[in-house]
Amino acid sequence: MATWAYLNFQDGASPLMEQLIFFHDHIMLILILIITFVGYLMLSLMTNSFINRFMLENQTIELIWTALPAIILIFIALPSLRLLYLLDEVNNPTLTLKTVGHQWYWSYEYSDFMNIEFDSYMIPSNEMDQSGFRLLDVDNRTVLPMNSQIRMIITAADVIHSWTVPSLGVKADAVPGRLNQSSFLINRPGLFFGQCSEICGANHSFMPIMIESVSTNSFLNWVVSSQSE
């Protein structure tokens, strides 16, 4: 989980988020090389006292500064398109989970397991244990199995919300009257936090998302206990 002084991405907990971090590092490497090269040229121009006043054109230089940016854009566009299609791909999900955004809480439906449904509200600070996470803890955690392909179906009941979990690389708008879908695979156990990322009203900042990733056996035990309640 990111803290107040943490400026980097959250640690990736899914293959998609790991690919997003790799792509970010790839772009940053290209930007640093370009900035270094352009800065070197600017400093050279400012400190160079020799000027060719009679040079009106140089087709070789113009060809280079036209072709080189095109090649750089290709190296950026190809991995970007690949990652874009990977983010939209939903293939053979093991589990389907539907989430509905409300003002201002999330409700979840496990339709694969005899319609387990519950609402997930933020725990107020005055009711929270000392071990809790302020503005991020919820009364009903979303329990999901690790190493399983999860399909999220996302919608809203009133206004536009956005279901976002940064460490899983998931961000999808919850639009009233429309079903959006996303897919992810959690590759390690733990607690993963997110928040609504679309301004949805007065309590927009108080509808967190809390996912608890557990083993498959623990998830099935949770399903059995939820159905018996």
C-alpha positions as CSV (number, residue, x, y, z in Angstrom):
1,M,0.0,0.0,0.0
2,A,1.3,3.5,-0.9
3,T,2.1,5.8,2.0
4,W,2.1,9.6,2.0
5,A,5.7,9.9,0.9
6,Y,5.7,7.1,-1.6
7,L,6.1,8.6,-5.1
8,N,6.4,5.4,-7.2
9,F,3.8,2.9,-8.3
10,Q,2.4,0.5,-5.8
11,D,4.1,-2.9,-6.0
12,G,2.4,-5.0,-8.7
13,A,0.2,-7.8,-7.5
14,S,-0.9,-9.0,-10.9
15,P,0.8,-9.7,-14.3
16,L,-1.0,-6.7,-15.8
17,M,0.3,-4.3,-13.2
18,E,3.8,-5.7,-13.6
19,Q,3.6,-5.1,-17.4
20,L,2.3,-1.5,-16.8
21,I,5.3,-0.8,-14.5
22,F,7.7,-2.3,-17.1
23,F,6.1,-0.1,-19.8
24,H,6.5,3.0,-17.6
25,D,10.2,2.2,-17.1
26,H,10.6,1.7,-20.8
27,I,9.0,5.2,-21.5
28,M,11.1,6.9,-18.8
29,L,14.3,5.4,-20.3
30,I,13.5,6.9,-23.7
31,L,12.5,10.3,-22.2
32,I,15.8,10.5,-20.2
33,L,17.8,9.8,-23.3
34,I,15.9,12.4,-25.3
35,I,16.2,15.0,-22.6
36,T,19.9,14.3,-22.1
37,F,20.6,14.6,-25.9
38,V,18.5,17.8,-26.4
39,G,20.1,19.4,-23.3
40,Y,23.5,18.6,-24.5
41,L,22.7,20.2,-27.9
42,M,21.3,23.3,-26.2
43,L,24.3,23.8,-24.0
44,S,26.6,23.3,-27.0
45,L,24.7,26.0,-29.0
46,M,24.8,28.4,-26.1
47,T,28.6,27.9,-25.4
48,N,29.7,27.6,-29.0
49,S,31.1,30.9,-30.5
50,F,31.4,29.5,-34.0
51,I,28.3,30.2,-36.2
52,N,27.9,29.4,-39.9
53,R,26.0,32.5,-41.0
54,F,25.8,31.3,-44.6
55,M,24.2,27.8,-44.0
56,L,20.6,28.1,-45.2
57,E,19.6,24.4,-45.2
58,N,20.9,21.0,-44.4
59,Q,18.8,18.2,-45.8
60,T,20.7,15.5,-44.0
61,I,20.0,17.0,-40.6
62,E,16.4,17.5,-41.5
63,L,16.0,13.9,-42.6
64,I,17.6,12.7,-39.4
65,W,15.4,14.8,-37.1
66,T,12.3,13.7,-39.0
67,A,13.1,10.0,-39.2
68,L,14.5,9.6,-35.7
69,P,11.3,10.7,-33.8
70,A,9.2,8.5,-36.0
71,I,11.4,5.5,-35.0
72,I,11.2,6.4,-31.4
73,L,7.4,6.6,-31.6
74,I,7.3,3.1,-33.1
75,F,9.3,1.8,-30.1
76,I,6.7,3.4,-27.8
77,A,3.5,2.5,-29.8
78,L,4.1,-1.2,-30.2
79,P,4.4,-2.2,-26.5
80,S,1.6,0.4,-25.7
81,L,-0.8,-1.3,-28.2
82,R,0.1,-4.8,-26.9
83,L,-0.5,-3.7,-23.3
84,L,-3.8,-2.0,-24.3
85,Y,-5.2,-5.2,-25.8
86,L,-4.0,-7.3,-22.8
87,L,-5.8,-5.0,-20.4
88,D,-9.1,-5.4,-22.4
89,E,-8.8,-9.2,-22.8
90,V,-11.2,-11.4,-20.7
91,N,-10.5,-15.1,-21.4
92,N,-12.1,-18.1,-19.6
93,P,-12.6,-16.5,-16.1
94,T,-12.6,-18.8,-13.1
95,L,-14.8,-16.4,-11.1
96,T,-17.1,-13.6,-12.0
97,L,-17.7,-10.8,-9.5
98,K,-20.2,-8.0,-10.1
99,T,-19.8,-4.7,-8.3
100,V,-22.3,-1.8,-8.2
101,G,-21.3,1.7,-7.2
102,H,-23.7,3.6,-4.9
103,Q,-23.5,7.0,-3.2
104,W,-21.3,6.3,-1.3
105,Y,-20.5,2.6,-1.0
106,W,-19.9,-0.5,-3.1
107,S,-22.1,-3.6,-3.3
108,Y,-20.8,-6.9,-4.5
109,E,-22.5,-10.0,-6.0
110,Y,-20.9,-13.4,-6.3
111,S,-23.3,-14.8,-8.8
112,D,-21.3,-18.1,-9.3
113,F,-22.0,-19.1,-5.7
114,M,-25.8,-19.0,-5.1
115,N,-25.8,-15.2,-5.2
116,I,-23.7,-14.1,-2.3
117,E,-24.4,-10.4,-2.0
118,F,-23.2,-7.8,0.5
119,D,-22.6,-4.0,0.8
120,S,-19.1,-2.7,1.6
121,Y,-19.0,0.5,3.7
122,M,-16.0,2.4,4.9
123,I,-15.4,2.0,8.7
124,P,-15.5,5.5,10.3
125,S,-12.4,6.6,12.1
126,N,-14.1,6.6,15.5
127,E,-15.1,3.0,15.2
128,M,-11.8,1.6,13.9
129,D,-9.3,-0.5,15.7
130,Q,-5.7,0.8,16.0
131,S,-4.6,-1.8,13.5
132,G,-7.0,-0.5,10.8
133,F,-6.3,1.6,7.8
134,R,-7.9,5.1,8.1
135,L,-10.3,5.9,5.2
136,L,-9.4,2.5,3.5
137,D,-10.8,-0.2,5.8
138,V,-14.3,-1.6,5.1
139,D,-16.8,-3.6,7.1
140,N,-17.1,-6.3,4.5
141,R,-13.9,-7.2,2.6
142,T,-14.1,-8.5,-1.0
143,V,-12.5,-12.0,-0.7
144,L,-11.0,-13.4,-3.9
145,P,-8.8,-16.4,-4.6
146,M,-5.2,-15.9,-5.8
147,N,-3.8,-17.4,-9.0
148,S,-7.3,-17.4,-10.5
149,Q,-8.6,-15.4,-13.4
150,I,-11.2,-12.9,-12.1
151,R,-13.7,-11.1,-14.3
152,M,-15.2,-7.9,-12.8
153,I,-18.5,-6.7,-14.1
154,I,-18.8,-3.0,-13.0
155,T,-21.9,-0.8,-13.0
156,A,-23.5,2.0,-10.9
157,A,-26.9,2.6,-9.5
158,D,-27.0,6.4,-9.4
159,V,-24.1,8.4,-10.8
160,I,-20.8,7.6,-12.5
161,H,-18.2,6.0,-10.2
162,S,-14.9,4.3,-11.0
163,W,-13.7,1.0,-9.5
164,T,-10.0,1.2,-9.1
165,V,-7.3,-0.9,-7.5
166,P,-3.8,0.4,-8.4
167,S,-1.8,-2.6,-7.3
168,L,-3.8,-4.8,-9.6
169,G,-3.7,-2.5,-12.6
170,V,-7.5,-2.2,-12.7
171,K,-9.5,1.0,-13.3
172,A,-13.0,0.8,-14.9
173,D,-15.8,3.3,-14.9
174,A,-19.1,2.3,-13.2
175,V,-21.7,3.9,-15.4
176,P,-25.5,3.7,-14.6
177,G,-27.3,1.5,-17.1
178,R,-24.1,0.1,-18.6
179,L,-22.0,-3.0,-17.7
180,N,-18.2,-2.6,-18.1
181,Q,-15.9,-5.5,-17.6
182,S,-12.3,-6.0,-16.6
183,S,-10.1,-8.9,-15.8
184,F,-7.1,-9.6,-13.5
185,L,-5.2,-12.3,-11.8
186,I,-3.8,-11.8,-8.3
187,N,-0.5,-13.6,-7.9
188,R,0.1,-13.3,-4.2
189,P,-2.0,-13.2,-1.0
190,G,-2.6,-9.9,0.9
191,L,-4.8,-6.9,1.2
192,F,-5.1,-4.5,-1.7
193,F,-6.8,-1.1,-1.5
194,G,-8.5,1.1,-3.9
195,Q,-10.8,4.1,-4.0
196,C,-13.5,5.5,-6.3
197,S,-11.6,7.5,-9.0
198,E,-14.5,9.4,-10.4
199,I,-15.9,12.5,-8.5
200,C,-19.3,11.2,-7.6
201,G,-20.5,13.6,-4.9
202,A,-20.0,14.9,-1.4
203,N,-18.6,11.6,0.1
204,H,-16.6,10.6,-3.0
205,S,-13.5,10.2,-0.8
206,F,-15.2,7.8,1.6
207,M,-16.1,4.8,-0.5
208,P,-12.9,2.7,-0.5
209,I,-12.3,-0.7,-2.0
210,M,-10.6,-3.5,0.0
211,I,-9.7,-6.8,-1.6
212,E,-8.4,-9.7,0.5
213,S,-6.5,-12.3,-1.6
214,V,-6.5,-15.7,-0.1
215,S,-5.8,-19.3,-1.2
216,T,-8.4,-21.2,-3.1
217,N,-9.2,-23.4,-0.1
218,S,-9.6,-20.4,2.2
219,F,-11.9,-18.8,-0.4
220,L,-14.1,-21.9,-0.7
221,N,-14.3,-22.0,3.1
222,W,-15.4,-18.3,3.1
223,V,-18.0,-19.1,0.5
224,V,-19.4,-22.0,2.6
225,S,-19.5,-19.8,5.8
226,S,-21.1,-16.9,3.9
227,Q,-23.9,-19.2,2.6
228,S,-24.6,-20.6,6.0
229,E,-25.1,-17.2,7.6
